[in-house]
Amino acid sequence: MSFWPSVVVATPAHSGVGAALTYRSELSLAPGTLVRVPLGAREVLGVVWDCPSQAPAGLSEAQTRDVTGVLEGLPALNASWRQLVRFAAQYYQRSLGEVALAALPPQLRELSSVQLARRLRKRALAASTAGKDALPQEDGGGANGPDLSDEQRESLLALARAQAPVLLFGATGSGKTEVYLRATLQALQSHADAQVLVMVPEINLTPQLEARFRERFEPLFGTGALVCLHSGMTPAQRLAGWLAAHTGSARIVLGTRMAVLASLPGLRLIVVDEEHDPSYKSQEGARYSARDLAVYRAKVETEALAADAVALSQASPHPPSTGSGQAKPLPEGEGVHTPRCQVVLGSATPSLESWHAADQGRYLRLSMPARIGGGALPRLRLVDMNHQPKGAVLSPPLVAAMAERIARGEQCMVLLNRRGYAPVLACHDCGWKSGCPHCSAYRVFHKLDRTLRCHHCGFTERVPRACPDCGNLDIAPVGRGTEQVEEQLAGLLADVKRPDGGPARVARMDADSTRLKGSLELQLATMHSGEVDVLVGTQMIAKGHDFRRITLVAAINADSGLFASDYRAPERLFALLMQAGGRAGRDASFVTAQGSASELWVQTWTPQHPLFAALRAHDFPAFAAQQLAERESAGMPPFGHQALLRADARTQQAAQAWLNAAAQAADGLPHRTDVTLYPAVPLTIQRVANVERAQLLVEAASRGALQRFLSAWQPVMLACRSLPEARGLVRFAVDVDPLVI
């Protein structure tokens, strides 16, 4: 007898291949089974989506190919995971296989059944060994954490009772991480197989959070209880972490946005830390929002748990015991008895979408406005650069304030969201600038290795000895980056002494200085130990870090975010400045002992801007209300809904011509009147790696109207690839809920 499994494989949406391909198998394969199947001349990994015993109508055996092999020993991907992938593919207008296979570790696609069986045996042995050092949970009890504040205790009680997604609005230093830790413990103790997903926006936040979670939970659940999943891991490490999560041996998964699609069969809690961060929105491939998918995934998991509970109660009239694999009743007042998967979105500066959802009652907003230990939030000091010496990168008052802090043994942090020495190298005689030959952008001058480097395509050259156009030897950097600020600070603070009599030490942390393996952990360790007095860096230092001795934070180029063309620019700048300022004064006892106060210095040419008034008062609700009022009047998200159709082509004319042709072809669609299509325009950086890029904006008053139109438009876009306007088209993609327009 033959079976006819429908298998999804990695095919992009613009390929025109259907959602699933039909194969033939002698075995009945459960949905979610991983198999190897032929695709053209290749053999690829696929996921069984369905396995009927009869061939689809009109399909004969001669037209199908056999399943090559089954990855035995690996549990099937469960129904909740498949529903999540199906939703992501439909909502973000991608093919089912593209999303499903991108969620699996790359190395899994290369392993044979024999190699996978060997890995699974090693993992089972390691898991059994790791579990031996775990203490009984009754002995751990979570009491090894610090005493909770009243706000933390109230938030945990409200979280346990909540029936909706929770927005944890806590000031920087208010102890949100401790709430995550306690909520994780409650979730893990609620069921013997419970798992928790903790997400962070960037890889550099992983080491610090990982250390805290390991310290708290490895004594209770063993050394293999926590695994990480992010793009900075090797393929072997990602495979090992994914297998541990999929088989249930890992109780806690800590990762970046890719972790939201990991297979977690026992998921009970999802934590999205710094939920406002734009890094949660993917900018390539399936352009999904990990934050939004986390909310949807919690809903799916809760529905599955409720269905299982109903089935269990119908099968047995007696309440289940608390043995292995059965739910424990929660203590009185600690929560409800209905099993659920909770999602917690935490931030000191929530996204306006999440804030609006809480205003509407779709999310439960919990507030923690006070800092642990009673510490005060940093005081804002605006420096009007109109009154400072001409050409000054760092104002004299700021340098003097930093010198005083260093002399008292305190640390400072300087934020400049631009790496390299200078954004451009220029000749003032002929006007030559260090443009990239492959992109419509300038190559950045990096002084340390004397290179001009494009941060978009990676093209790198040595700095020329003279101007390539006129031969002038006097070519000079224009603008400033973190390398230049680090160099200038080292000179300005050369005479400043630390309390031990040593010279002030300046360090830099950005994507360049943390490129090598282990360099990030080393730099964080030197900062925590007090070896560094001033840390200069990009936005990667502004969020999530718990530097205990920093009392002064300075932002030296804040105006660049005030007048950007993107309507989200004020929201991003306010969040960045509040998050950066939150690194100061986190240890109230240290600040009190020093006899000082924490400060946030902002150098600006427009100190009268209303954004700074809200920042001075640390009044995010007022800022959010003002921004939401503006967006509502303009019909912008979250009051309207958007999507972008992007096209890459060999010429800008070809990219725009195809976009406009696709828009014209949509005129006859039934839902065309529900949306507004704007003419095609180039992207801000319109050429990258010799590929021209353009985009077309789609707007709708409701999410449902936008989705209906995009679904109907997809086959039209595929058909437009055969038009004369498609000559030169390289690829196209739909970006739903874009963050950058």
C-alpha positions in Angstrom: 0.0 0.0 0.0 1.3 3.5 -0.8 0.8 6.8 1.0 0.9 10.2 -0.6 2.6 12.6 1.9 2.4 16.4 1.3 5.9 17.7 2.0 6.9 21.4 2.4 10.4 22.2 1.2 12.4 25.5 1.2 11.0 27.4 -1.8 10.7 31.2 -1.9 7.3 32.7 -2.4 8.3 34.3 -5.7 9.3 30.8 -7.1 5.7 30.0 -7.9 6.0 26.5 -6.3 2.9 25.5 -4.4 2.7 25.3 -0.6 3.5 21.6 -0.5 4.7 18.9 -2.9 3.2 15.5 -3.1 5.5 12.4 -2.8 5.0 8.7 -2.5 5.9 6.6 0.6 5.5 3.0 1.6 5.0 4.1 5.2 2.3 6.2 6.8 4.2 9.3 8.0 2.9 11.4 10.9 2.4 15.1 10.2 5.5 17.0 11.4 7.9 14.2 10.4 11.2 15.3 9.0 12.1 13.5 5.7 14.5 13.7 2.8 13.0 14.1 -0.6 14.3 14.7 -4.1 13.8 18.1 -5.6 15.1 18.4 -9.1 18.6 17.1 -9.1 19.0 17.7 -5.4 18.0 15.9 -2.2 16.5 18.3 0.4 15.0 18.3 3.8 11.3 18.6 4.1 8.5 18.5 6.7 5.5 16.2 6.2 2.3 18.3 6.4 -0.2 15.6 5.6 -0.2 12.0 4.6 -3.3 10.7 2.9 -3.7 7.1 1.8 -5.0 8.1 -1.6 -3.3 10.1 -4.3 -4.7 13.5 -5.1 -7.2 13.7 -7.9 -5.5 13.7 -11.3 -2.1 12.6 -10.0 -0.6 9.3 -11.1 2.2 7.3 -9.6 4.3 8.0 -12.7 4.2 11.7 -11.9 5.5 11.4 -8.3 8.8 10.6 -6.7 9.5 8.5 -3.6 10.5 9.9 -0.2 14.2 9.2 0.0 14.4 8.7 3.8 13.0 9.5 7.2 14.9 11.1 10.0 14.2 8.4 12.5 14.5 8.9 16.3 13.4 12.5 16.0 9.9 13.4 17.4 7.5 14.9 14.9 7.1 18.7 15.0 3.8 19.1 16.9 0.6 20.7 15.7 1.1 24.0 17.6 4.5 24.5 15.8 2.9 23.8 12.4 0.1 26.2 13.1 2.6 28.9 14.0 4.5 28.3 10.8 1.3 28.3 8.7 0.2 31.6 10.3 3.6 33.2 9.8 3.7 32.1 6.1 0.2 33.4 5.4 0.5 36.7 7.4 3.9 37.7 6.0 3.1 36.5 2.5 5.8 33.9 2.3 5.8 30.3 1.1 5.1 27.6 3.8 8.3 25.8 3.1 10.4 28.9 3.3 9.3 29.7 6.8 9.2 26.0 8.0 12.7 25.2 6.8 14.2 28.5 7.9 13.1 27.6 11.4 15.2 24.5 11.4 19.0 24.5 12.1 21.0 24.5 8.9 23.1 21.5 9.8 20.0 19.4 10.2 19.5 19.6 6.4 22.9 17.9 5.9 22.7 15.0 8.3 21.8 11.5 7.3 19.6 9.3 9.5 22.7 7.5 10.8 24.5 10.7 11.7 21.4 12.1 13.4 21.0 8.9 15.4 24.6 9.2 16.6 23.9 12.9 17.7 20.7 11.9 19.5 22.5 9.1 21.5 25.2 11.6 22.6 22.6 14.1 23.6 20.6 11.6 25.6 23.8 10.5 27.4 24.8 14.1 28.1 21.2 15.0 29.3 21.2 12.1 31.7 24.6 13.1 33.1 23.7 16.8 33.4 20.5 16.0 35.3 22.4 14.3 38.1 23.7 17.5 39.6 20.2 19.1 39.9 18.8 19.6 43.4 15.2 18.6 44.3 13.0 21.5 43.4 11.5 21.6 46.8 15.0 22.4 48.2 15.6 25.1 45.6 12.3 26.9 45.7 13.7 30.0 44.0 14.6 31.4 47.5 18.2 31.9 46.3 17.1 35.2 44.6 17.0 38.6 46.2 14.0 39.8 48.2 11.3 41.1 46.0 10.0 44.7 46.1 6.3 45.4 46.5 6.0 46.2 42.8 7.8 43.0 41.8 5.6 40.9 44.0 2.4 42.6 42.8 3.5 42.1 39.1 4.1 38.4 39.7 0.7 37.9 41.3 -1.0 39.7 38.5 1.0 37.8 35.9 -0.1 34.5 37.4 -3.7 35.5 37.1 -3.5 37.2 33.7 -5.6 35.8 30.9 -4.2 38.2 28.3 -0.7 39.1 27.1 1.2 41.1 29.7 3.0 44.3 29.0 5.5 44.8 31.8 6.2 48.6 31.8 9.1 48.9 34.2 11.6 51.7 34.6 15.3 50.9 33.8 16.7 49.3 37.0 13.2 48.4 38.3 14.0 44.7 38.5 12.2 43.4 35.4 14.8 40.6 35.1 14.0 39.3 38.5 10.4 39.1 37.6 11.4 37.1 34.5 13.4 34.7 36.7 10.6 34.2 39.2 8.0 33.8 36.5 10.2 31.2 34.8 10.5 29.3 38.0 6.7 29.2 38.5 6.3 28.0 34.9 8.9 25.3 35.2 7.4 24.0 38.5 3.9 24.0 37.1 4.6 20.9 35.0 7.3 18.3 34.8 7.8 18.9 31.1 7.3 22.7 31.1 9.6 24.9 29.0 10.3 28.6 28.9 11.4 30.8 26.0 13.3 34.0 26.8 14.0 36.4 24.0 16.5 39.3 23.7 16.9 41.6 20.8 20.6 41.3 20.2 23.3 38.8 20.7 25.4 41.1 22.9 22.7 40.9 25.6 22.8 37.1 25.8 26.0 36.5 27.9 24.8 38.6 30.9 21.3 37.2 30.9 22.6 33.7 30.3 24.8 34.0 33.4 21.9 35.0 35.6 19.6 32.2 34.4 22.3 29.6 34.7 23.2 30.7 38.2 19.5 30.5 39.2 18.3 27.3 37.5 21.2 25.0 36.9 21.3 24.0 40.6 17.6 23.1 40.3 17.3 21.5 36.8 20.9 20.5 35.9 23.6 21.9 33.6 21.8 21.1 30.4 18.6 22.9 31.5 19.4 26.1 29.5 20.4 26.4 25.8 21.0 29.4 23.6 19.8 30.0 20.0 21.2 32.9 18.0 23.0 33.5 14.7 26.4 34.0 16.5 26.6 30.3 17.3 28.3 27.7 15.1 26.1 25.3 13.0 26.9 22.5 15.4 26.0 24.6 18.5 22.7 25.6 16.9 21.8 22.1 16.1 22.7 20.9 19.6 20.5 23.7 21.1 17.6 23.0 18.8 17.7 19.3 19.5 17.7 19.9 23.2 14.7 22.2 22.9 12.8 19.9 20.5 13.3 16.8 22.6 12.4 18.6 25.9 15.7 18.1 27.7 16.3 21.9 27.6 13.8 23.6 30.0 14.9 27.1 29.1 15.7 28.5 25.7 17.4 31.9 25.5 17.7 33.4 22.1 17.2 36.2 19.6 14.3 36.6 17.2 15.0 33.3 15.4 14.2 31.4 18.7 10.5 32.3 18.4 10.2 29.6 15.7 12.1 26.9 17.7 10.3 23.7 18.5 9.3 23.7 22.1 6.7 21.0 22.8 6.3 22.0 26.5 6.2 25.7 26.2 4.5 27.5 29.1 6.0 31.0 29.2 7.4 33.4 26.6 9.4 36.4 27.7 10.2 39.1 25.2 12.8 41.5 26.8 13.2 45.0 25.4 10.1 44.3 23.3 10.3 47.7 21.6 13.5 46.9 19.9 13.4 47.0 16.1 15.8 44.0 16.0 12.9 41.8 16.6 11.7 42.5 13.0 13.6 40.5 10.4 14.8 42.5 7.4 15.5 39.6 5.1 13.9 36.4 4.1 10.5 36.0 5.8 10.3 39.5 7.2 8.5 38.5 10.4 8.1 40.3 13.7 9.3 37.9 16.5 7.5 40.0 19.1 4.1 39.7 17.3 4.7 36.0 16.6 5.5 35.4 20.3 2.0 36.8 21.2 0.4 34.6 18.6 2.4 31.6 19.6 1.3 32.0 23.3 -2.4 32.0 22.1 -1.9 28.8 20.0 -0.1 27.0 22.8 -2.8 28.0 25.3 -5.5 26.7 23.0 -3.6 23.4 22.6 -3.2 23.1 26.4 -6.9 23.8 27.0 -7.8 21.1 24.4 -5.5 18.6 26.1 -7.0 19.4 29.5 -10.5 18.9 28.2 -9.5 15.6 26.6 -7.8 14.4 29.8 -10.8 15.3 32.0 -13.2 13.4 29.7 -10.9 10.4 29.6 -10.6 10.3 33.4 -13.2 11.5 35.9 -10.5 11.7 38.7 -8.1 14.6 39.0 -4.6 13.8 37.8 -1.8 13.1 40.2 1.2 15.4 40.5 3.6 12.7 39.3 5.9 13.1 36.3 4.1 14.6 33.3 1.1 15.9 35.2 0.3 19.5 36.2 0.7 20.6 39.8 -2.1 22.7 41.3 -0.9 26.3 41.9 -1.0 27.6 45.5 -4.0 29.5 46.5 -3.9 33.0 45.1 -1.0 32.2 42.8 -3.0 31.8 39.6 -5.7 29.9 37.8 -5.9 26.2 37.4 -6.5 26.3 33.6 -3.2 25.5 31.9 -2.0 28.2 29.6 1.1 29.6 27.9 1.7 33.2 29.1 3.6 35.9 27.2 5.4 38.8 28.9 6.5 41.8 26.9 8.9 43.8 29.0 10.4 47.3 28.3 11.0 50.7 29.9 10.0 52.3 26.6 7.3 50.0 25.0 6.6 50.1 21.3 3.6 52.3 20.5 1.8 49.3 19.0 2.0 47.5 22.4 1.2 50.6 24.3 -1.9 51.1 22.2 -2.9 47.5 22.6 -2.8 47.9 26.4 -4.9 51.1 26.1 -7.5 49.1 24.3 -7.5 46.4 26.9 -6.0 43.7 24.6 -2.9 43.6 26.7 -2.6 43.8 30.5 -0.2 46.6 31.4 1.7 46.2 34.7 3.8 49.1 35.9 7.0 49.1 37.9 8.0 52.8 38.0 10.4 52.6 41.0 14.1 51.5 40.8 15.3 48.7 43.1 16.9 50.2 46.2 15.1 53.5 45.9 17.6 54.9 43.4 16.6 57.9 41.3 16.4 58.0 37.6 19.2 60.0 36.0 18.7 63.7 35.7 18.8 65.2 32.2 21.4 67.8 31.3 21.0 69.4 27.9 24.0 70.9 26.3 23.2 73.6 23.8 25.9 73.1 21.1 25.1 76.6 19.7 27.0 78.0 22.7 30.0 75.7 22.6 33.3 76.2 20.9 33.1 75.8 17.1 33.9 72.2 15.9 33.8 70.7 19.4 32.9 67.1 19.4 32.7 66.9 23.2 31.6 70.1 25.0 34.0 71.4 27.7 31.3 71.1 30.5 30.8 67.4 29.6 34.5 66.6 29.7 34.8 68.4 33.0 31.9 66.4 34.5 33.4 63.1 33.2 36.8 64.0 34.8 35.1 64.6 38.2 33.4 61.2 38.0 36.5 59.3 37.1 38.5 60.9 39.9 35.8 59.6 42.3 36.0 56.1 41.0 32.8 56.3 38.9 32.3 55.2 35.3 30.9 57.0 32.3 29.4 55.9 29.1 29.4 57.8 25.8 26.8 56.9 23.1 27.4 57.6 19.4 25.4 55.5 17.1 28.0 55.4 14.3 31.0 53.1 14.2 34.3 53.7 12.4 36.5 56.8 12.6 34.5 59.0 10.2 31.5 58.4 8.0 33.4 59.6 4.9 36.8 60.6 3.7 36.9 63.6 1.4 39.1 65.9 -0.7 38.2 69.5 -0.3 40.1 70.5 -3.5 38.1 68.6 -6.1 35.1 67.3 -4.0 36.0 63.6 -4.2 34.4 61.5 -1.5 34.9 57.9 -0.5 31.8 56.5 -2.2 31.3 52.8 -2.6 31.6 51.7 -6.3 28.9 49.0 -5.7 26.4 50.9 -3.4 24.8 54.4 -3.3 26.6 55.0 0.0 29.9 56.2 1.3 32.6 53.9 2.6 33.4 54.5 6.3 37.0 55.4 7.3 38.4 53.0 9.8 41.6 54.5 11.2 42.9 51.5 13.2 43.4 49.4 10.1 43.6 52.3 7.6 40.7 51.0 5.5 37.7 52.4 3.7 34.8 49.9 4.4 31.3 49.8 3.0 28.9 48.8 5.8 26.3 47.6 3.3 28.2 45.3 0.9 31.4 44.8 2.8 33.7 46.2 0.0 37.0 47.2 1.6 40.1 49.0 0.3 43.2 50.5 1.9 43.0 54.3 2.4 44.6 56.0 -0.7 47.8 58.0 -0.2 46.3 60.8 -2.2 43.0 61.8 -3.7 42.2 59.3 -6.6 40.8 62.1 -8.7 43.2 65.1 -8.4 46.2 63.7 -6.5 45.8 66.0 -3.5 47.6 64.6 -0.5 45.4 66.5 2.0 42.3 64.2 2.1 40.5 64.4 5.5 37.8 62.6 7.4 34.4 64.3 7.6 32.1 63.6 10.5 32.9 61.4 13.4 32.5 57.8 14.6 33.2 55.8 17.8 36.9 55.3 16.9 37.4 59.1 16.7 35.5 59.8 19.9 37.5 57.1 21.7 40.7 58.8 20.4 39.7 62.3 21.4 38.5 61.2 24.8 41.8 59.5 25.5 43.6 62.8 24.8 41.1 65.0 26.7 41.3 62.8 29.8 45.0 62.1 29.6 45.7 64.1 32.8 42.8 62.7 34.8 43.7 60.2 37.6 41.7 57.4 39.0 41.4 57.0 42.8 44.3 54.5 42.7 46.5 57.1 40.9 46.4 55.4 37.6 45.5 57.1 34.3 41.9 57.1 33.1 41.1 54.2 30.7 38.8 54.6 27.7 37.4 51.6 25.8 35.2 51.2 22.8 32.4 48.6 22.2 30.8 48.3 18.8 30.4 45.8 16.0 34.0 46.2 15.1 35.6 45.8 18.5 33.4 42.7 19.4 33.9 40.9 16.1 36.3 38.2 17.3 35.0 35.3 19.3 35.1 36.0 23.0 35.8 39.7 22.6 32.3 40.7 23.7 32.5 38.7 27.0 36.0 40.1 27.7 34.9 43.7 27.2 31.9 43.2 29.4 34.0 41.7 32.1 36.5 44.6 32.1 33.6 47.0 32.3 32.0 45.2 35.3 35.3 44.8 37.1 35.9 48.6 37.0 39.0 48.4 34.7 37.4 50.8 32.3 36.5 54.3 33.2 34.8 55.5 30.0 33.0 53.2 27.6 32.3 54.6 24.1 29.9 52.7 21.9 27.0 52.4 19.6 23.4 51.5 20.6 24.6 48.0 21.5 25.8 49.4 24.9 22.5 51.4 25.5 20.1 48.6 26.4 19.9 45.6 28.8 23.3 45.9 30.4 23.6 46.2 34.2 26.7 48.2 34.7 26.7 49.0 38.4 29.3 51.8 38.6 28.1 54.0 35.8 26.8 57.4 37.0 27.0 59.5 33.8 25.8 58.7 30.3 26.3 61.1 27.4 24.7 61.1 24.0 26.7 63.3 21.7 24.9 63.3 18.4 21.2 63.0 19.4 19.9 65.4 16.7 20.5 62.9 13.9 17.4 61.0 15.0 15.2 64.1 15.3 14.8 65.0 11.7 14.9 61.7 9.9 12.4 61.0 7.2 10.9 58.0 9.0 7.8 58.8 11.1 9.1 56.4 13.7 12.3 58.4 14.3 11.1 60.3 17.4 9.9 57.0 19.0 13.3 55.4 18.3 15.3 58.3 19.6 13.2 58.7 22.8 13.6 54.9 23.5 17.4 55.0 22.8 18.0 58.0 25.0 15.9 56.6 27.9 17.5 53.2 27.6 21.0 54.7 27.5 20.2 57.0 30.5 19.0 53.9 32.3 22.5 52.5 32.4 23.4 55.3 34.9 22.8 55.0 38.7 21.5 51.4 38.7 23.2 50.7 42.0 21.6 53.1 44.5 23.9 52.2 47.3 27.0 53.0 45.2 25.6 56.3 44.1 24.7 57.2 47.7 28.1 56.2 49.0 29.8 58.4 46.3 27.6 61.4 47.3 26.7 62.0 43.7 23.7 61.8 41.4 23.3 60.0 38.1 23.0 62.1 35.0 22.2 61.8 31.3 23.9 64.5 29.2 22.6 65.1 25.7 24.4 67.4 23.3 21.9 69.0 20.9 21.5 71.9 18.6 17.7 72.0 19.3 17.3 71.9 23.1 13.8 73.4 22.8 12.4 70.3 21.0 9.4 68.9 22.9 10.9 65.4 22.9 13.5 66.6 25.5 10.8 67.9 27.8 9.2 64.5 28.1 12.7 62.9 28.4 13.5 65.3 31.3 10.4 64.2 33.2 11.0 60.5 32.3 7.4 60.7 31.2 6.9 58.0 28.6 3.1 57.9 28.9 2.9 61.6 27.9 5.3 61.1 25.0 3.4 58.0 23.9 0.1 59.9 24.0 1.4 62.7 21.9 2.9 60.4 19.3 -0.2 58.2 19.1 -2.4 61.3 18.6 -0.2 62.4 15.7 -0.3 58.9 14.2 -4.1 58.7 14.5 -4.6 62.0 12.7 -2.3 60.7 9.9 -3.8 57.2 9.8 -0.4 55.7 10.5 0.2 52.5 12.5 -1.2 51.3 14.8 -4.3 53.1 13.5 -3.6 52.1 9.9 -1.8 49.1 8.4 1.0 49.0 5.9 3.0 46.7 3.6 5.8 47.3 1.2 6.4 45.6 -2.1 10.1 45.7 -2.7 11.9 44.9 -5.9 15.6 44.4 -6.7 16.7 44.8 -10.3 19.7 45.5 -12.5 18.6 49.1 -13.0 16.4 51.5 -11.0 14.2 52.0 -14.0 13.5 48.3 -14.2 12.7 48.0 -10.5 10.2 50.9 -10.6 8.7 49.8 -13.9 7.9 46.3 -12.5 6.5 47.7 -9.3 4.2 50.1 -11.1 3.1 47.3 -13.5 2.3 45.1 -10.6 0.2 47.9 -9.1 -1.6 48.5 -12.3 -2.3 44.7 -12.7 -4.0 44.8 -9.3 -6.7 47.2 -10.4 -9.2 44.4 -11.2 -8.8 42.6 -7.8 -12.0 42.4 -5.7 -10.3 44.0 -2.6 -8.5 46.8 -4.6 -10.8 49.6 -3.3 -9.9 48.7 0.4 -6.3 49.7 0.0 -4.2 52.6 -1.3 -1.2 51.9 -3.6 1.4 54.6 -3.9 3.8 55.0 -6.8 7.2 53.2 -6.7 10.1 55.1 -5.2 13.8 54.2 -4.7 14.9 53.1 -1.2 16.9 55.5 0.8 20.0 53.6 -0.1 18.9 52.6 -3.6 21.9 50.5 -4.7 23.6 47.8 -2.7 26.1 45.4 -4.2 25.3 46.6 -7.7 21.6 45.8 -7.3 19.1 48.6 -7.6 16.3 48.7 -5.0 12.8 50.3 -5.1 9.6 49.9 -3.1 5.9 50.5 -3.3 3.8 51.3 -0.3 0.4 49.7 0.4 -1.9 51.1 3.1 -5.2 49.9 4.5 -7.5 51.0 7.3 -7.8 47.5 8.7 -5.4 44.6 9.0 -8.0 42.2 7.5 -8.5 44.3 4.4 -4.7 44.5 3.9 -4.3 40.7 4.2 -7.2 40.0 1.9 -5.7 42.2 -0.8 -2.1 40.9 -0.4 -3.4 37.3 -0.7 -5.2 38.1 -3.9 -2.3 40.1 -5.2 0.4 37.4 -4.8 -0.6 35.3 -7.9 -0.8 38.6 -9.8 2.7 39.5 -8.8 3.9 36.1 -9.9 2.2 36.5 -13.3 3.8 39.9 -13.7 7.2 38.3 -13.9 6.5 37.4 -17.5 5.7 41.1 -18.5 8.3 43.0 -20.5 8.7 45.3 -17.5 10.2 42.4 -15.6 13.3 42.3 -17.7 16.2 43.0 -15.3 14.1 42.1 -12.3 16.2 40.1 -9.8 13.7 39.4 -7.0 10.8 40.8 -5.2 9.4 40.5 -1.7 6.5 41.7 0.4 7.2 43.3 3.8 4.1 43.3 6.0 4.1 45.8 9.0 7.4 47.4 7.9 9.4 49.3 10.5 11.4 51.4 7.9 9.7 53.1 5.0 
